[in-house]
Amino acid sequence: NAGVTQTPKFRILKIGQSMTLQCTQDMNHNYMYWYRQDPGMGLKLIYYSVGAGITDKGEVPNGYNVSRSTTEDFPLRLELAAPSQTSVYFCASTLSSPETGNYGYTFGSGTRLTVV
Amino acid sequence: AQKITQTQPGMFVQEKEAVTLDCTYDTSDQSYGLFWYKQPSSGEMIFLIYQGSYDEQNATEGRYSLNFQKARKSANLVISASQLGDSAMYFCAMREGGWTGNQFYFGTGTSLTVIP
């Protein structure tokens, strides 16, 4: 009963480096999301996916890429890291049938990324 | 216009007292869901309570209750008998009907401090 698993929990990158943040869920949720949370702020949507093979941009997609080859996995790729990408990153998932009951997000525990 | 508005950046409450965190929302949909999440200093996002737009009763979960006033478009969180462990950031969120994947909106959060 793992829910949403994010790795790594912490990472320090140098400017210009690249990395992939991993996100896996075992709840058979078809919708998955990546958010970033800057210090003292709310959540901003980076990318989302409504199913395997389908991704779309959110509010702040620049500097990031995603893929969704399976229902379970939704990795976030940072290319050419910049200090502005220093943030906490959350992956989340939910079901696509919201008509009844509680259909909120299940969040991962977050990845704290620092770009220096 | 903001979909979710939380007007209280910070709140203080005495231990064992009740506190209300304000949230107003903006939607033209008839079917929607309202959520509250807690984010302690450790950083994870914890689901607290859910209210559906068609629910006639206010939602309750232990010490948490949601004061749902549909005509005023408000969904305030009430925490009774505050505990030191309630000190955290609290986010109000809304999921609109006609769900196509990205209609999940977060407020900017309220920081709650419980004073011994």
Interface residues (C-beta under 8 A of the other chain):
Chain A: Y31 Y33 M41 G42 L43 L45 Y48 S49 V50 D56 G58 V88 F90 A92 T94 S96 P98 E99 T100 G101 N102 Y103 G104 Y105 T106 F107 S109 G110 R112
Chain B: S31 G33 F35 Y37 G43 E44 M45 F47 Y50 G52 F91 A93 R95 G97 W99 T100 G101 N102 F104 F106 G107 T108 G109
